[in-house]
């Protein structure tokens, strides 16, 4: 069996898995229906692109279908970008303006009208067989790579905003939206980098080795995507969207003319009193024991505008709300771990008691705070 036959078989399996996964996403009951539809669309579009390895023998006999199949690749990056928005921001909805993302797809098909769609069968077939010799094909290739770069820079910017707002407004350590979507985006970027390298080198040397590398990495990406989807479906609470209208604390400061950047480190008497009130409340009422505590919840409890609370914690105390709350949780854990009367409690029982719901997040936060693991800390104080 030659390498091309092997790649065809592997790609056929990958396409089958992708179609099966997409069908599952489109039919499974879920509160995240829009995100599931967009992710299914992204997977199907990639499957259509990947099918070129084994379907070309058929589509060359149907040139219109082959060109339309190629044009679908112009929708892959926009759909993934929209998916990133849908999973990061709980209030995201598709609007008419999002149709602008389909403009390259429309333009490509319009360009192909006289070349393929309106041409006779012989002209269509000759054009496709010599597509690489068409002067505009190289421009199309470059435009495709530029489109990918633009959209994936956009995805990374969305993730940066999501992470910043999440840390400033939420204290639930369960969320893995940022982590998983970031990893998925990195994997897709690596796959595309290999494709881009192959496209560059095919004008210079034989690229059989890169064809193999491309399909292998592409298959890995499919199965990583499967893991991501299954994780999202079986543990929906782990993927938490935020409201896109929430602003980062730095933007709130710029809007608040009473807080000037040069005076950022100088606290007024009122600010000092408010900070002390917040700290007293955290110690006395222990709101951090609620795993899903948000900055809005805390603001409501202490009867303070959420904007003012965000500026005090994220700007004046120079801490994310996430870190601010976790510091109290770790202090509580340290007290429990030092208490001989509670020595029989397991680490898991302790982390749930203090508001964590992830052992890895608790261990990471505890070691960051004490330079010791919870077990090491307990052994240090209880013999």
C-alpha positions as CSV (number, residue, x, y, z in Angstrom):
1,X,0.0,0.0,0.0
2,X,1.5,3.4,-1.0
3,X,1.5,6.5,1.2
4,X,-1.3,8.1,-0.8
5,X,-3.6,5.1,-0.3
6,X,-2.8,5.0,3.4
7,X,-3.6,8.7,3.8
8,X,-6.8,8.3,1.9
9,X,-8.0,5.5,4.3
10,X,-7.0,7.5,7.4
11,X,-8.7,10.6,6.1
12,X,-11.8,8.6,5.3
13,X,-11.9,7.4,8.9
14,X,-11.4,10.9,10.2
15,X,-14.2,12.2,8.0
16,X,-16.5,9.4,9.3
17,X,-15.7,10.3,12.9
18,X,-16.2,14.0,12.2
19,X,-19.6,13.4,10.6
20,X,-20.6,11.1,13.5
21,X,-19.5,13.7,16.1
22,X,-21.3,16.5,14.2
23,X,-24.5,14.5,14.1
24,X,-24.2,13.9,17.9
25,X,-23.7,17.7,18.5
26,X,-26.7,18.6,16.4
27,X,-29.1,16.1,18.0
28,X,-28.0,16.0,21.7
29,X,-30.3,18.0,24.0
30,X,-28.3,21.0,25.3
31,X,-28.6,24.5,26.7
32,X,-25.6,25.5,24.6
33,X,-27.4,24.8,21.3
34,X,-25.8,27.7,19.3
35,X,-22.3,26.7,20.4
36,X,-23.0,23.0,19.4
37,X,-24.3,24.0,16.0
38,X,-21.3,26.2,15.3
39,X,-18.9,23.5,16.5
40,X,-20.7,20.9,14.4
41,X,-20.4,23.3,11.4
42,X,-16.7,23.8,12.0
43,X,-16.1,20.0,12.2
44,X,-18.2,19.3,9.1
45,X,-16.4,22.1,7.1
46,X,-13.0,20.5,8.1
47,X,-14.3,17.1,7.1
48,X,-15.3,18.5,3.7
49,X,-11.8,19.9,3.3
50,X,-10.2,16.7,4.5
51,X,-12.3,14.6,2.1
52,X,-10.2,15.8,-0.9
53,X,-7.8,13.0,-0.1
54,X,-10.3,10.3,-1.2
55,X,-13.2,12.0,-3.0
56,X,-11.3,13.8,-5.8
57,X,-11.7,10.9,-8.2
58,X,-15.5,11.4,-7.9
59,X,-15.7,15.2,-7.8
60,X,-13.4,15.7,-10.9
61,X,-16.3,14.1,-12.8
62,X,-18.6,16.7,-11.2
63,X,-16.5,20.0,-11.5
64,X,-19.2,22.2,-10.0
65,X,-19.2,20.1,-6.9
66,X,-15.4,20.1,-6.6
67,X,-15.2,23.9,-6.8
68,X,-18.0,24.3,-4.3
69,X,-16.2,21.8,-2.0
70,X,-13.1,23.9,-2.2
71,X,-15.0,27.1,-1.6
72,X,-16.3,25.7,1.7
73,X,-12.8,26.1,3.2
74,X,-13.4,29.9,3.2
75,X,-16.0,29.3,5.9
76,X,-13.9,27.3,8.3
77,X,-12.1,30.1,10.1
78,X,-15.1,32.4,10.5
79,X,-17.2,29.6,11.9
80,X,-14.5,28.7,14.5
81,X,-14.3,32.4,15.5
82,X,-18.0,32.6,16.0
83,X,-17.9,29.4,18.0
84,X,-15.2,30.9,20.2
85,X,-17.5,33.9,20.8
86,X,-20.5,31.7,21.6
87,X,-18.7,29.6,24.2
88,X,-16.9,32.5,25.9
89,X,-19.9,34.9,26.0
90,X,-23.2,33.6,27.3
91,X,-25.2,36.4,25.7
92,X,-23.7,35.9,22.2
93,X,-26.3,35.6,19.4
94,X,-25.9,35.4,15.7
95,X,-26.9,38.7,13.9
96,X,-27.2,39.8,10.3
97,X,-23.8,41.5,10.6
98,X,-22.1,38.1,11.0
99,X,-23.0,37.3,7.4
100,X,-20.1,39.5,6.4
101,X,-17.9,36.7,7.5
102,X,-19.2,34.7,4.5
103,X,-18.0,37.4,2.0
104,X,-14.7,35.5,1.0
105,X,-16.8,32.4,0.3
106,X,-19.3,34.4,-1.8
107,X,-16.5,36.2,-3.7
108,X,-14.7,33.0,-4.5
109,X,-17.8,31.4,-5.9
110,X,-18.5,34.6,-8.0
111,X,-15.0,34.4,-9.4
112,X,-15.6,30.8,-10.3
113,X,-18.9,31.6,-12.2
114,X,-17.3,32.2,-15.6
115,X,-14.4,29.8,-15.0
116,X,-16.5,26.8,-13.9
117,X,-20.2,27.1,-13.1
118,X,-21.1,28.7,-16.4
119,X,-18.5,26.9,-18.5
120,X,-18.9,23.7,-20.5
121,X,-17.8,20.4,-19.0
122,X,-14.5,20.2,-20.9
123,X,-13.5,23.7,-19.9
124,X,-14.4,23.0,-16.3
125,X,-12.4,19.8,-16.2
126,X,-9.3,21.4,-17.8
127,X,-9.5,24.4,-15.5
128,X,-9.6,22.2,-12.3
129,X,-6.8,19.9,-13.6
130,X,-4.6,23.0,-14.2
131,X,-5.9,25.0,-11.3
132,X,-2.3,25.4,-9.9
133,X,-1.2,27.1,-13.2
134,X,-4.0,29.7,-12.9
135,X,-2.2,33.0,-11.9
136,X,-4.8,33.9,-9.4
137,X,-4.5,30.5,-7.6
138,X,-1.4,31.7,-5.7
139,X,-3.2,34.9,-4.7
140,X,-6.1,32.8,-3.5
141,X,-3.7,30.6,-1.5
142,X,-2.0,33.6,0.1
143,X,-5.4,35.1,0.9
144,X,-6.5,31.9,2.6
145,X,-3.5,31.9,4.9
146,X,-4.0,35.6,5.7
147,X,-7.6,34.9,6.5
148,X,-6.6,32.1,8.9
149,X,-4.1,34.5,10.6
150,X,-6.6,37.2,11.0
151,X,-9.3,35.1,12.5
152,X,-7.1,33.1,14.8
153,X,-5.5,36.3,16.1
154,X,-9.1,37.4,16.7
155,X,-9.7,34.1,18.7
156,X,-6.7,34.6,20.9
157,X,-7.8,38.2,21.6
158,X,-11.3,36.9,22.5
159,X,-9.6,34.4,24.9
160,X,-7.4,37.0,26.4
161,X,-10.5,39.2,27.1
162,X,-12.4,36.2,28.5
163,X,-9.6,35.3,30.9
164,X,-9.1,38.8,32.1
165,X,-12.9,39.4,32.8
166,X,-13.3,35.9,34.3
167,X,-10.5,36.4,36.8
168,X,-11.8,39.9,37.7
169,X,-15.4,38.8,38.2
170,X,-15.6,35.1,39.1
171,X,-14.2,32.8,41.8
172,X,-15.3,29.4,40.5
173,X,-12.1,27.5,39.7
174,X,-14.0,24.8,37.8
175,X,-14.1,26.6,34.5
176,X,-11.9,25.2,31.8
177,X,-13.3,27.2,28.9
178,X,-10.1,29.2,28.5
179,X,-7.8,26.3,29.0
180,X,-9.5,24.0,26.6
181,X,-10.3,26.5,23.9
182,X,-6.8,27.9,24.1
183,X,-5.3,24.4,23.7
184,X,-7.7,23.6,20.8
185,X,-6.8,26.9,19.1
186,X,-3.1,26.1,19.5
187,X,-3.5,22.6,18.0
188,X,-5.4,24.0,15.0
189,X,-2.7,26.7,14.5
190,X,0.0,24.0,14.5
191,X,-1.9,22.0,11.9
192,X,-2.4,25.0,9.7
193,X,1.3,25.9,10.1
194,X,2.2,22.5,8.6
195,X,-0.3,23.0,5.8
196,X,1.2,26.5,5.1
197,X,4.7,25.0,5.1
198,X,3.6,22.3,2.7
199,X,2.0,24.9,0.4
200,X,5.2,26.9,0.3
201,X,7.5,24.0,-0.3
202,X,5.4,22.4,-3.0
203,X,6.6,25.1,-5.3
204,X,10.2,24.2,-4.5
205,X,10.5,20.4,-3.7
206,X,8.5,17.2,-3.4
207,X,6.2,17.4,-0.4
208,X,5.1,13.8,0.2
209,X,6.6,13.9,3.7
210,X,4.6,17.0,4.5
211,X,1.4,15.4,3.1
212,X,1.9,12.6,5.6
213,X,2.7,15.0,8.5
214,X,-0.3,17.1,7.6
215,X,-2.7,14.2,7.7
216,X,-1.2,12.7,10.9
217,X,-1.5,16.0,12.8
218,X,-4.9,16.6,11.3
219,X,-6.1,13.3,12.6
220,X,-4.7,14.1,16.0
221,X,-6.6,17.4,15.9
222,X,-9.8,15.5,15.1
223,X,-9.5,13.2,18.1
224,X,-8.4,16.1,20.4
225,X,-11.6,17.8,19.2
226,X,-13.6,14.7,20.0
227,X,-12.2,14.8,23.6
228,X,-13.0,18.5,23.8
229,X,-16.6,18.0,22.7
230,X,-17.2,15.0,24.9
231,X,-15.8,16.9,27.9
232,X,-18.2,19.8,27.1
233,X,-21.2,17.5,26.8
234,X,-20.6,15.4,29.8
235,X,-19.4,18.2,32.1
236,X,-21.3,21.3,30.9
237,X,-20.7,23.2,34.2
238,X,-17.0,23.3,33.4
239,X,-17.6,25.5,30.4
240,X,-18.8,28.8,31.7
241,X,-19.6,31.7,29.5
242,X,-19.5,35.3,30.7
243,X,-21.6,38.3,29.8
244,X,-19.9,40.2,27.0
245,X,-21.1,43.5,28.5
246,X,-18.9,43.1,31.5
247,X,-15.9,45.5,31.2
248,X,-12.4,44.9,32.4
249,X,-11.5,46.9,35.6
250,X,-9.0,49.0,33.6
251,X,-11.8,50.2,31.3
252,X,-13.9,51.0,34.4
253,X,-11.1,53.1,35.8
254,X,-10.8,55.1,32.5
255,X,-14.6,55.8,32.6
256,X,-14.4,56.8,36.3
257,X,-13.0,60.3,36.3
258,X,-12.6,60.2,40.0
259,X,-9.8,57.6,39.6
260,X,-6.9,59.1,37.7
261,X,-4.1,56.9,36.5
262,X,-1.3,58.8,38.2
263,X,-3.1,58.4,41.5
264,X,-3.7,54.7,41.1
265,X,-1.6,53.7,44.0
266,X,-2.9,56.4,46.3
267,X,-6.0,55.4,48.3
268,X,-8.4,58.0,49.5
269,X,-9.8,57.7,53.1
270,X,-13.1,56.5,51.6
271,X,-11.3,53.8,49.6
272,X,-9.4,52.6,52.7
273,X,-12.6,52.4,54.7
274,X,-14.4,50.4,51.9
275,X,-11.4,48.0,51.5
276,X,-11.4,47.4,55.3
277,X,-15.2,46.8,55.1
278,X,-14.7,44.2,52.4
279,X,-12.0,42.4,54.3
280,X,-14.0,42.4,57.5
281,X,-17.0,40.9,55.6
282,X,-14.8,38.2,54.0
283,X,-13.5,37.2,57.4
284,X,-16.7,37.4,59.4
285,X,-19.3,36.1,56.8
286,X,-17.0,33.9,54.7
287,X,-18.8,34.3,51.4
288,X,-15.9,32.6,49.7
289,X,-17.2,29.2,50.9
290,X,-19.7,29.5,48.0
291,X,-17.8,27.9,45.0
292,X,-19.7,29.9,42.4
293,X,-19.2,33.3,44.1
294,X,-19.0,36.2,41.6
295,X,-18.1,39.8,42.1
296,X,-21.7,40.8,41.5
297,X,-22.8,38.4,44.3
298,X,-20.3,40.0,46.7
299,X,-21.3,43.5,45.7
300,X,-24.9,42.7,46.4
301,X,-24.1,41.2,49.8
302,X,-22.1,44.3,51.0
303,X,-24.4,46.7,49.3
304,X,-21.8,48.3,47.1
305,X,-21.9,49.1,43.3
306,X,-20.2,46.3,41.4
307,X,-18.2,48.9,39.5
308,X,-16.7,50.3,42.7
309,X,-16.0,46.9,44.1
310,X,-14.2,45.9,40.9
311,X,-12.0,49.0,40.9
312,X,-11.1,48.5,44.5
313,X,-10.1,44.8,44.2
314,X,-8.7,44.6,40.7
315,X,-7.2,48.1,40.5
316,X,-6.3,49.4,44.0
317,X,-5.5,46.1,45.6
318,X,-3.9,44.9,42.3
319,X,-5.5,41.5,42.6
320,X,-7.9,39.7,40.4
321,X,-11.2,38.8,42.1
322,X,-10.3,35.2,41.5
323,X,-7.0,35.5,43.4
324,X,-8.6,37.8,46.1
325,X,-11.2,35.1,47.0
326,X,-8.8,32.2,46.7
327,X,-6.5,33.8,49.2
328,X,-9.2,33.6,51.9
329,X,-10.0,30.0,50.9
330,X,-6.3,29.1,51.3
331,X,-6.1,30.8,54.7
332,X,-9.2,28.8,55.8
333,X,-7.6,25.6,54.5
334,X,-4.4,26.3,56.4
335,X,-6.3,26.7,59.7
336,X,-8.1,23.4,59.0
337,X,-4.8,21.6,58.2
338,X,-3.2,22.9,61.4
339,X,-6.1,21.7,63.5
340,X,-5.3,18.3,65.2
341,X,-9.0,17.8,65.9
342,X,-9.7,17.8,62.1
343,X,-6.7,15.6,61.1
344,X,-9.0,12.9,59.8
345,X,-10.4,15.1,57.1
346,X,-9.1,14.2,53.6
347,X,-7.7,16.9,51.4
348,X,-10.7,16.4,49.1
349,X,-13.1,17.0,51.9
350,X,-11.2,20.2,52.9
351,X,-11.1,21.7,49.4
352,X,-14.9,21.1,49.0
353,X,-15.5,22.7,52.4
354,X,-13.6,25.9,51.6
355,X,-15.2,26.6,48.2
356,X,-12.9,24.8,45.8
357,X,-14.3,22.0,43.6
358,X,-11.1,21.0,41.7
359,X,-8.2,19.2,43.4
360,X,-5.7,20.4,40.8
361,X,-6.8,24.1,41.2
362,X,-6.7,23.8,45.0
363,X,-3.2,22.2,45.0
364,X,-1.9,24.9,42.6
365,X,-3.4,27.8,44.6
366,X,-2.2,26.3,47.9
367,X,1.4,25.8,46.7
368,X,1.4,29.2,45.2
369,X,0.4,30.7,48.6
370,X,2.6,28.5,50.9
371,X,5.3,26.9,48.7
372,X,4.0,23.6,50.1
373,X,1.4,21.0,49.0
374,X,-1.5,20.6,51.4
375,X,-0.2,17.2,52.5
376,X,3.3,18.7,53.1
377,X,1.8,21.6,55.0
378,X,-0.3,19.2,57.3
379,X,2.7,17.1,58.0
380,X,4.7,20.2,59.0
381,X,2.2,21.1,61.8
382,X,0.6,17.7,62.7
383,X,2.9,14.8,63.6
